[in-house]
Amino acid sequence: MNTENSDHSKFKMDWQDELKAIASKVKYDEPLSKHTSFSIGGPALAFVEVNSIGELKSIVSFRERFKLPVMVIGRGTNILVSDAGYNGVIVVLSKGLSQIKFDGTQVTAGAGITLNRLTKQLLQNSLSGMEFAYGIPGTLGGALIMNVGAYGQEIGEVVTQILLMTHKGEVITISNEQAGFDYRKSDLKQYFCILEATLQLKRDSKEKIEAEMKKLYKERQSKQPLSLPSAGCVFKNPLPSASGQAGASAGKLIDECGLKGSKVGGAEVSQRHANFIVNSSSATAKDVLDLIDLVRERVKSQTGIELELEIQLIPREH
Ligand SMILES: Cc1cc2nc3c(=O)[nH]c(=O)nc-3n(C[C@H](O)[C@H](O)[C@H](O)COP(=O)(O)OP(=O)(O)OC[C@H]3O[C@@H](n4cnc5c(N)ncnc54)[C@H](O)[C@@H]3O)c2cc1C
């Protein structure tokens, strides 16, 4: 073995040993297609489940020491990962960072909790305000980053404060105003990790909350292609009005341009909802990106409108 190869092997052994010492669940060369709702994405150097703030702080020190890219994700329901994978460490939050605490009508939940579990727990406690999120398949952390919304409501409307970790490993609390919530975006992306959020809800009857959740879920089922892998809406709705709210529907524009059913490789513009690209048969990230370009070009040439991506692209990082 030449010196360069042996240095590289030693470096790999060192960082792998250190990761193993930090977290109990570590997988190497883990295909990210297993961790994204698109079922697309090459391998990450490592995939780590962390269970505490202490472990996350150690991950920050690990990154400093080994200079490897590190990224926190949730359930991978709003991301398109490169076919070449991620040349670094992907971190997900497990049980210890997915707990929920009730204090009257205020609820503080760990960022790793799924929106489905959160909304069901709120229902059990007769708390209203998050019914719209029932059926959105991500975590609270991802929902805050994206300021998720549906049926005219957004998560930013019920958040009072957020606990997060900076890239230096400091744990800080910020207010709703500091989070910069806007249509399908926030200023939270600049931090290393969202840890938990406090939500202000309203007391209401279980029957009413459950009926609303069921109604909205039924609507979701009737309009979205839920049986095929996807990452939800690919594009943001364009033309925000002066009030900052979304205007025209991206799905309607794509449909009107005759793009439903358009395909590149295994990626297809859904017949059911034109703003969804579905992985209908072993699609690659490149298939999806090429289809995105095709849709954007056609919509631009036929309507003059430039569609902006809602999904996040995760490049390999070199
Ligand atoms: C079938 C389907 C339906 C959907 N319907 C809707 C809908 O109605 N409305 C809507 O708004 N969205 C919808 N989505 C999109 C998606 O579910 C949401 O954006 C979701 O909240 C993303 O959460 P996630 O945990 O999957 O985040 P991921 O996709 O894993 O990550 C999204 C971004 O957040 C970052 N991130 C995640 N967690 C953390 C954390 N703890 N700390 C720091 N950064 C973090 C990631 O790095 C990434 O940049 C839908 C998706 C699908 C597949």
The ligand as an SDF file (V2000), in Angstrom:
LIG
                    3D

 53 58  0  0  0  0  0  0  0  0999 V2000
  -47.0400   12.9220   -0.3460 C   0  0  0  0  0  0  0  0  0  0  0  0
  -46.4910   14.2230    0.2020 C   0  0  0  0  0  0  0  0  0  0  0  0
  -47.3650   15.2400    0.5720 C   0  0  0  0  0  0  0  0  0  0  0  0
  -46.8710   16.4550    1.0610 C   0  0  0  0  0  0  0  0  0  0  0  0
  -47.7630   17.4370    1.4050 N   0  0  0  0  0  0  0  0  0  0  0  0
  -47.2980   18.6280    1.8410 C   0  0  0  0  0  0  0  0  0  0  0  0
  -48.2120   19.6840    2.1780 C   0  0  0  0  0  0  0  0  0  0  0  0
  -49.4270   19.5430    2.1150 O   0  0  0  0  0  0  0  0  0  0  0  0
  -47.6870   20.8770    2.5800 N   0  0  0  0  0  0  0  0  0  0  0  0
  -46.3390   21.0820    2.6760 C   0  0  0  0  0  0  0  0  0  0  0  0
  -45.9320   22.1950    3.0380 O   0  0  0  0  0  0  0  0  0  0  0  0
  -45.4540   20.0940    2.3940 N   0  0  0  0  0  0  0  0  0  0  0  0
  -45.8960   18.8810    1.9740 C   0  0  0  0  0  0  0  0  0  0  0  0
  -45.0000   17.8800    1.6690 N   0  0  0  0  0  0  0  0  0  0  0  0
  -43.5430   18.1380    1.7800 C   0  0  0  0  0  0  0  0  0  0  0  0
  -42.8780   17.6370    3.0770 C   0  0  0  0  0  0  0  0  0  0  0  0
  -43.5930   16.5570    3.6320 O   0  0  0  0  0  0  0  0  0  0  0  0
  -42.7270   18.7190    4.1330 C   0  0  0  0  0  0  0  0  0  0  0  0
  -41.9440   19.7840    3.6510 O   0  0  0  0  0  0  0  0  0  0  0  0
  -42.0840   18.1140    5.4020 C   0  0  0  0  0  0  0  0  0  0  0  0
  -42.3670   18.8620    6.5190 O   0  0  0  0  0  0  0  0  0  0  0  0
  -40.5860   17.9230    5.3040 C   0  0  0  0  0  0  0  0  0  0  0  0
  -40.1730   17.2700    6.4900 O   0  0  0  0  0  0  0  0  0  0  0  0
  -39.0190   16.1820    6.4930 P   0  0  0  0  0  0  0  0  0  0  0  0
  -38.8180   15.7530    7.9000 O   0  0  0  0  0  0  0  0  0  0  0  0
  -39.3130   15.0910    5.5400 O   0  0  0  0  0  0  0  0  0  0  0  0
  -37.8090   17.0550    5.9930 O   0  0  0  0  0  0  0  0  0  0  0  0
  -36.6630   16.6260    4.9640 P   0  0  0  0  0  0  0  0  0  0  0  0
  -37.2620   16.4660    3.6090 O   0  0  0  0  0  0  0  0  0  0  0  0
  -35.8990   15.4910    5.5200 O   0  0  0  0  0  0  0  0  0  0  0  0
  -35.7730   17.9350    4.9910 O   0  0  0  0  0  0  0  0  0  0  0  0
  -36.2300   19.1520    4.4390 C   0  0  0  0  0  0  0  0  0  0  0  0
  -35.1940   20.2370    4.7670 C   0  0  0  0  0  0  0  0  0  0  0  0
  -35.1950   20.4770    6.1730 O   0  0  0  0  0  0  0  0  0  0  0  0
  -33.8970   20.2250    6.7360 C   0  0  0  0  0  0  0  0  0  0  0  0
  -34.1380   19.6260    8.0650 N   0  0  0  0  0  0  0  0  0  0  0  0
  -35.0110   18.6400    8.3950 C   0  0  0  0  0  0  0  0  0  0  0  0
  -35.0070   18.4370    9.7250 N   0  0  0  0  0  0  0  0  0  0  0  0
  -34.1060   19.3010   10.2570 C   0  0  0  0  0  0  0  0  0  0  0  0
  -33.6570   19.5920   11.5870 C   0  0  0  0  0  0  0  0  0  0  0  0
  -34.1290   18.9500   12.6680 N   0  0  0  0  0  0  0  0  0  0  0  0
  -32.7260   20.5530   11.7540 N   0  0  0  0  0  0  0  0  0  0  0  0
  -32.2270   21.2360   10.6810 C   0  0  0  0  0  0  0  0  0  0  0  0
  -32.6140   21.0100    9.4010 N   0  0  0  0  0  0  0  0  0  0  0  0
  -33.5470   20.0610    9.1990 C   0  0  0  0  0  0  0  0  0  0  0  0
  -33.1850   19.3120    5.7470 C   0  0  0  0  0  0  0  0  0  0  0  0
  -31.7820   19.4750    5.7980 O   0  0  0  0  0  0  0  0  0  0  0  0
  -33.7630   19.8120    4.4150 C   0  0  0  0  0  0  0  0  0  0  0  0
  -33.0910   20.9770    3.9990 O   0  0  0  0  0  0  0  0  0  0  0  0
  -45.4710   16.6450    1.1820 C   0  0  0  0  0  0  0  0  0  0  0  0
  -44.5950   15.6070    0.8240 C   0  0  0  0  0  0  0  0  0  0  0  0
  -45.0970   14.4060    0.3370 C   0  0  0  0  0  0  0  0  0  0  0  0
  -44.1360   13.3150   -0.0230 C   0  0  0  0  0  0  0  0  0  0  0  0
  1  2  1  0
  2  3  1  0
  2 52  2  0
  3  4  2  0
  4  5  1  0
  4 50  1  0
  5  6  2  0
  6  7  1  0
  6 13  1  0
  7  8  2  0
  7  9  1  0
  9 10  1  0
 10 11  2  0
 10 12  1  0
 12 13  2  0
 13 14  1  0
 14 15  1  0
 14 50  1  0
 15 16  1  0
 16 17  1  0
 16 18  1  0
 18 19  1  0
 18 20  1  0
 20 21  1  0
 20 22  1  0
 22 23  1  0
 23 24  1  0
 24 25  2  0
 24 26  1  0
 24 27  1  0
 27 28  1  0
 28 29  2  0
 28 30  1  0
 28 31  1  0
 31 32  1  0
 32 33  1  0
 33 34  1  0
 33 48  1  0
 34 35  1  0
 35 36  1  0
 35 46  1  0
 36 37  1  0
 36 45  1  0
 37 38  2  0
 38 39  1  0
 39 40  1  0
 39 45  2  0
 40 41  1  0
 40 42  2  0
 42 43  1  0
 43 44  2  0
 44 45  1  0
 46 47  1  0
 46 48  1  0
 48 49  1  0
 50 51  2  0
 51 52  1  0
 52 53  1  0
M  END
$$$$
